[in-house]
Amino acid sequence: MTALPRAHDPASATLLDRYAAVRRQTLALAAPLSPEDCVVQSMPDASPAKWHLAHTTWFFETFVLAPHVAGYTPFREPYRVLFNSYYVAVGDRHPRPERGLLTRPTLREVQAYRQYVDGAMQALLETGRGTALRDTVELGLQHEQQHQELVVTDVKHLLSRNPLAPVYRARWPLLAVASRATGWIAHPGGIVDIGHGSGGFAFDNEGPRHRALLAPHAIATHPVTNGEYRAFIADGGYRRPDLWCSLGWDTVVAHGWEAPLYWRRRDGDWRTFTLYGEVDVDDDTPVAHVSWFEADAYARWAGARLPTEFEWEALAAGQRVDGNFADGGALHPLPAPAAAPGAPAQLFGDVWEWTASAYAPYPGFRTAPGAIGEYNGKFMCNQYVLRGGSCATPRGHVRATYRNFFPPEARWQFSGIRLASDA
């Protein structure tokens, strides 16, 4: 399997229709923001919304239009450097921690850049000449959907830094529900098939498909909730070095962590910042914004462990990919819906679930030549795999084989916990 994905052409839409829909959705996510909101960078790991709008456009200009459309004139030559993320083969890049210093080009100019490239892409796709480039166009659309999720998570981090606790959306999505007890789903172990097979889109890091040997184990039916995590905090979880790996404990001490990101003590209880402003922590929703270090420490405290990504995929294989995704509009984890006893709940959507697996290549993995080969393979070091998607992930973007990855200290994403145990 090469680094270029297989084409994906939904029966209900042409490639041009799909291109237009994905591009509109990115603009819709940015619509509630002021021009000032779109410029600021709240930390080096996050990027301004304006940069996301420009970089996703840069991708199509750089990998589709410039090399494949005769006589194509780039919108602005300096954008080649300003909005390159990490593609060394393409050339120079503006430093990532300084993206928030780019007050120019203005948001209006970036919007004009999107319109210019969209016009060129429409002309290319309408003539049918884009058929041969379908794989690259689809990769660009999947790439933009990844950045749609980053727009949500980066904006949340940005607004959380404002003492006014500003609101991105006004209508609070949670309803009161009865809590549901977590059960366990046993797996007998054995040899399982892992990775993406044939048909449909997949990123290069999802293959090649191969076999993995699993020991007998069990996985929790539900992700860990705020209420369960609150008990970990109350039992001194952030004050007990015996629960943490060494680097995790060093991180807790260095940053003064005492709860998940966005949790704040108010009048002796916990509140949390959301895209709807600051609210009470709801005990029945999945805990979010925890690092791998915190997920691992909680699992030890609970007398369990994190599942490997292969155990997680074996559970998810054949399950319907449905749940609380970005398209539903909540943009916040929701309580578990009713589920059959012993059936997995919230495998997809709500929160990305940390696994015990280091992000590494599958047997036989090879990167494609050129800049496109830098998409995933170069990051297979010092990161852990997450599975399942979140409330900020576009519906249809994830599948059972999808591998997300972040360093173990990262927690500004909607990252949560599902426990596993040895049989």
N, C-alpha and C positions, 0 to 999 in steps of 0.2 A: 504494500500500500504506500503510495507516495504522499507527500505533504499536501498536495492539492486535493481538495475534497471532491466527491462525486456531486454531480448536479442534482438540484432539487427543484422541480417544477410543479407546484401544487396544481391539481386539476382545475381548481376554481379560479386561477389567475394566471396570466402570462407573466413572463419575467419582468416586463415593463410595469405591469400592474403591481407586482410585488415590490419592485424597486421603489415606485412612488409611495406605496403604503408604508414601507419601512422608513423612508425619509420623512414622511409627514409625521410619523409617530415621534421621531426625535425632536422635531419642532414643537410638537404638542407638549412634550415633557418640559421644554424650556419656556413655554408660553407664560406660566405663572411667575416667572422671574423678572426682576427689573434689570436694566442694563448693568447696574452696579453689582447685582447678584452674580451676573454672568462673567465678571472679570476676576473676582477675588479667588485666591487659592489658599485654602485653610491649613494645609500641611503638604509636605512634599509628595506623599502617596496619592493625594487627590489632585484633580485638575479642574480649572475653571470650566463652567458650562460652555463658554464661548470657545475654548480650546477643543472640547469634544465636538462641537458643531463643525469646527474647521478641520480637525484631524480626520474625521470620518469622510469628509469631502476630499481631503488630500489623498486618501487611500484610493478612491476611484480615479482621480486625476493621475496619480502616480503609476498605478498598476493596470489600469484599463485604457484610459484615454491617451496619455502621452506615448506609450509604446505601440499602440495599435491603431490610432487614427491619424492618417497621413495629414500633415499640415496643422495638427492641433497646436494651438497657442496657449500656454499656461496662463491662468488668470493673473497671477502676480508671481514673478520668479522667486522673490524672497520667501514666499510661503513654502517652498520646497524644503527649506531649513526650519522655519518657525514651527511647522506643524508635523514634522517627522517625529515619531515617538522613539523607536528603538531600532530602526532598520539601518544598521551600519553600512550595508551594501549600497544603500541609496545615497548616502553622503552625510554631511554634517547635520547636527541636531541642536536645537536650542535646549539649554539645560532644563531638565524636568522640574527642579525646585524653583525655577524662575518663570514658570508659565504665567503666574499671577502678576508679573511685571509687564506683561504685554497689553498695556492699555491701547496700543495701536497694533494692528488694525482694529477699528471700532467694531462693535457688534453689528452695526448696519453693514459694514464692509464684509464681514464674515457671512452675513446673510446673502449679500450679493454674490459672494464666492460660491455658496451653495446653489444659488439660482443658475449661475453660469455653468457649473459642472452638471447640474441636473439637466439643463438644456442640451448639453453635448451628449450626455448619456441617453437621453430620450431619442435624439437623432440617431445614435448608434443602434439602439435596440429596435427602433421602429423599422429600420432598413433590413433587419434580420442579420446584419453583420455581427451582432453580438452573440449569435448562437455558438460560434466557436469559442467564445470567451465566457460561456455560461458558468463554468466552474469558478473562474476568478470573480465574476460578478456576484455569484452566490456567496463566495467567501467574504466579499466586501459587505454584503448585506448581513451575514452572520456576525461579522466584525462590528458593524454598526449596532446591532442588537446588544452585543456585549457592552458597547459604550452607552447605550440607553440605560442599562443597569447602573453603570458608573455615574451617569448624570444624577440618578436618584440618590445613590449612596454618597456621592461627593457633595451634592447640595445639602443633604441632611447634615453631614459633618460641618459644612460651612455655617448653616443656620444655627447649629447647636453652639457655636462659638460666640453668638450674639447675645448679650445679656437680656435683650428684649424678648428672647424666645420666639422669634417670628414664625408665622404659620405659612407653610407651602400650600396646604389644602385645609379647608374649613370644616368639612363635615366628618366627624369622628366615626370610623367604620365599625367599631366593636359593639356587639350586643351581648347581653348577659347570657351565659350558657352554663349548663351543669357540667362540673368537672368529670373527667373520665379517667378511670384507673388505667395505668400502664400495665400491659401484660408482656409476655415473651413469646417469640416465634422460634421454634426449634428447627435447626437444619442438621441433617445427618452427616454432613460433610461429603467428601468425595471429589471427583474431578468435575469441574464445571468449565463451560466455555465463556470466555471473557473478551470484551471488546466488540467493536462494531463490525458487522458482517457486510452483506451486500444490500444495496438499495437505500436511497435517501442520503441526505447530507451527513457528513461526519467530519470533525476536525482530525488532522493527522495524528494527534496524540491519543485518539480513541482506538487505534489499531497498531499493528495487525491483530486480528482475532487469534486468540491462543487459548491454551488450557491452563488452569490453575488448580492446585490441590488444596481443598479446604478441610480443616479438622472439624469435628462436630462442634456446634456452637449454637447460640441463641441470640436474637436481636430484639430489642424492645419494639413494641407495637407503635409507640408514640415518641416524638422527640421530648426532651426534657423541658419542663415548663418553668415559668418564672417562679411559681410557688415552690417547686422542688429546688430550684437553684437558691431561692431565698433561705432555705433551710441550711444549705451548704455555707452560706455567708454567716448565718447566725451561729453555726457550730465552729466558727473561727477558721473557715476554709482559707481565707487570705492571710492568716497569721500562722499557718502550720507548714513549715518547710518540708515536713515528711511527706506531704501530698504532692509536691511539685518536683519536676525534673530540675536539675541544677540551673540551667539557663532560664527556665521559667521563673524560678524563685528570684533569680537575679533581676529579671524584668519586673516582677511584682514590686520588689524593693526599690528599684531605680525609678519607677514611675508612680509609686504610691497607689497601686491598684487596690481597691477594696470592694469592687462590684463591676458588673459589665459596663462597657462604654455607654454613656448617656444616662446611667442611673445616678440620681442625686438624692441626698438625704434632705428631707423637708419635715420639720416638726416630728422628728424621731421615726419617720417612715420613709420608704423609698418611692420616689417619683422618677419618671424617665422622659427624656426629650424624644419627640416624634416629629414627623412631618406635619402633624396637626398641633404642634406646640407641646408644652409640658403636661403630662397626665400622670395619674396614679399607675403604678406597676400592676398589671392584671395578672393574677396568679395562674390563670388557665391558658394563657397563650405561651407558645414556645419561647424560651429564652433566646435572645439574639444578641449580636455584637459581642460575642466572646471569642477570644483567641484560641488557638490550638492548645496553648499552655493551660488555659482555664478549663477547656473541655477535658483535657487529660487529667487535670487535678480533680475535677468534679467526679470523673469516672472512678478514680482511685478511692475517693471519699465514699462513693456509692457502692464500693465492693464489686465494681465491674470494670470494663475497659471500653475503648472506642473500637468500632468494627473496622476491619480492613476494607479497603475499597472493593476487594473481590467478594467479601461476604456481603457488602451492601449491594453490589450489582447482582449477585445471585438472588437476593431477596426481591430486588426491583424488576428483574427480568420477567417479562410477561404482564407486569402490572400496567394499568392504564395510566398514562402520563396526564394527570389532571390534578388541580389544586388551586391554591391561592397564588396566582401569578400577577404580574404588573397590570395586565389587561383588565383585571377585575376592579382596579382602581383603589384598592385598600392601601397599598404601599406600606403595609404593616402586617406582621404575623397575626393570624386569627386563631381562636380556639379550635380544637380538633372537632371535626364534624362527626356525626354518628357513623360508626363502622361496625361491621360484623365482628363478633368476638374472635380474637386471635388473628384478625386481619391487620396488615400494616396500615397505618394512617399517616397522612402528611409526608409521604416519601418524596413527593414532588411539590415544589412551592413552599411558601412560608419562610423557611430558613435553609440555607446551605448547611449540610451536615459534615462536620469534620470527620475524617477517618484517621486510622492509625498509620496509613500508608504514605511513605515519602513519594513525592512526585518524581517518577523515574520513567524511562522509556520501556515500552513493552518489548518482548523478544522479537527481533527482526525489524525494529523501528529504524527508519532512515529519513533524514530530512531531504527535502527537494533542493535542487541547486538554486542559487540566487537569493534575492531578498525575501521572497515568500517563505523560503525555508527557515527564516528566523522567527516565524510566527509563534511557535510553541516550543520547539526542541531546545532552544538556547536557555530556557528557564528551568530545565530539569535538574535543579540543584537547590538544596536548602529550602525546600517548600514542601507543604503537605497537601494532599488531595481532599477536596470537598465534593460532595455529590448532591444532586437532587434539585437544584435551583432554589429561588427564594421569591418573596413577594415583590421583588423588584425586577425579576427575570421576565422577559417577554414570553407569553404563552407560545408553545411550539418551538422554542429555541433549545430546550433541553430534552434529553432522552436518558434511558437507563445507563448508557455507556458514556455519557458526558462527564469529562474530568475537569473540574475547576481546580485552581491551585493558588495558594497564598503562603507567605512565610508564616511561621508559627506565632509571631507576635501580632499579626494583623487582626483587627477587630472592627473596622469601620464598615465592613460588609455585613449583610444580614446572615451571620454565621451562627450556627447552633450546634446542638448535641443530640445524638441518638446513641444509646448504650448498647453494648454487646457483652456476652459472657461466654466462657468456655463451658462446654457441656459436661 
